[in-house]
């Protein structure tokens, strides 16, 4: 008898962009395997967004919604989402924002990438986005630049970056910080 399949964990950070979030959640409804995932929402205290996210339960997935008691801002809200996700037993977390649409095979890609690169410490994170065409749509490549549009990281990567995470308002954002970690360590995405 084999080990039980690990439930994918997807965290969403939300602010107040209802129109974007509506389209984003609609795209996640069509993702193959989403009903078997755990969706964790880290919501800023914007009531229309909280109502919209509450409707996400109709996706059929296990859904956890955490509403901040005060506005945290992008850096701290993202940190809170990752800390909550890695506070579970999962070893890999997918980070989705409220304004990024995904393809139907998003969870399949991240399942493959999380397994393929799990032991490769030269890889800090994986992304489901590319801003420049490099070969066919099914090709994967490495680059020393962090991409914050639907990405995933392992617990080992989180432990590497969490203690120096920017804590807003700072001149630099968390995605800039992860790029700097990559440059300093020689790691890639």
N, C-alpha and C positions, 0 to 999 in steps of 0.2 A: 504494500500500500504506500503510495507516494505522499509527499508532504502536501498539505492544503495550499491551494493557490493563494498568493498574497493579494489582498484587495488593494487596487490602486488608490492612492490618496491624492486628491486634487484640491489645492487651496485657491480661493478667489479673494482678491482684495477689492473692495468696492468703496466708492465715494458717493458722488451725487449725479452721475451721468446716466440717467434712466434710459435714454434712447439707445446709447451704446450697449448698456447692460442687457436690454431686452433682446437685441440682436445676438449678443454673445451667448446668452442662455439658450436662445433658440438653436444656435449652432451646436451647443453641447447636447441638446436633446437628440440630435441625429448621430452622435458619436457611437460607434459600435462598442458595446461592452460598458457603457456608462451606468447602466442599472446595477452593475457589479462593483462600482467604485464607491468610495467614500468622498463626498463633496463637503469641504469645510469652507465656510464663508466668514471672512473677517470684515465686518461692516462698520463704516463710520456711522455715527448716529444721525442719519438722514432718513426720516421715516418713510418717504415714498420708496427709497431704495430697499429698506428693510422689508417692506410689503412685497416688492418685486422678488427679492431673494427668497422670501417665504414661499412664494409660488413655485420656486425651483424644486420643491419637494415632489412635484408631479413628474419629474424626470424619472422617478422610480428608484433613484439611488439613495443610499444612506446619506442623510444630510445633517450637518451640524452648522448652526448659525450662531455666531458670537457677535454681539453688538457692543461696540466700545461705549463706555459711559461718557466719554468726551471725545472730541475730534483729535485724532492722533497724528494725522498727516501721513504722507506717503512712506517715508522712511520707517517710522515707528509702526505703522499699520502692517507693512510688509514683514517686518521683524516679528510682530505678534503672530501673524498668520503662520510663518515658518516655525516659530517656537511651539505653537500649539500643535502643528502637524508632527513635528519631531518629538513632541511629548507623548506621542503614541508609539506603538512598537514598529512602525514602518521604517524602512531603511532608505526609501526614495520618495521624494515629494515632487509633484508637478505643480507649478505655480501658474495660475491663469489670472489675467486681469479682467476687469469688467468691460474692456473695450477691444478685445482681440477675438476674432472669429477663428474657429478651428475646423479642420477637415474631419470627415467621418472616421478616418483611421488614426486619429490623434493618440488614443490610448494604446493602440497596437504599436505605433512608433515608439512611444515612451517606454513601453514594456520591453521592446527589443533593445533600445538604447541603454536602458537602465541595467539590463543584464549584460549586454555586450561590453560595456565600459566600467562595470562595477569595480573590477580589480585594477583598473588602469588609473593610477593616481595622477597621471599627467592630464587627465580630463577632470576639470572642476565641475562642469555642468553640461547639459545637453539642451538644445533648443529646437523647436519645431518651426523656426522662422529663418528665412534667409533674405537679405535685401539685395543680393546680387546673384544673378543666374550663373551657376557653375555646374555645367553638365545637366543631366536629366533630372526630372523631379524626384526620382527614387534614389538619387545619389546622396551620400552623406560625406561631409568634409569637416576638417578641423580648422579652426582659426583662433588666433589669440585675441579675441574680442568677445565680450559678454553681450548677449542679446536677451533683452528682457521681455520679448513677446512670446509667451507660452514656453516655459523652460522647466527643467527639472534638475534636482541636485540630490546627492546621496547624503546620508548622515555624516560620513567622513568629511565631506565638503562643508557642511553646515558647521561642524565642530571646528573647522579651520577658519571660518570667517565670522562666526557669530560674536565673538568677544570684541571685535573692532568695528561692528556694524554702525554706520552713521545714525545718530539719534536726533535728527531734525532740529531746528532749522540750522543747516550747515551749508557751506558753499558747495558741497558735493552731495550727490545722491547715492543711493545704494547700488545702482547699476554701474555708476562711475567707479565706485569702490571695488566692485567685483572685477571690473576691467583692470584696475590697478593691482589687485591680487594676482590676476593672471599674468600680467607683465612681470611682476616681481618674482613669481614662482616658476615662470615658464610653462604654466598650465594652459590648456585650451578648452574651448567649448565645442 
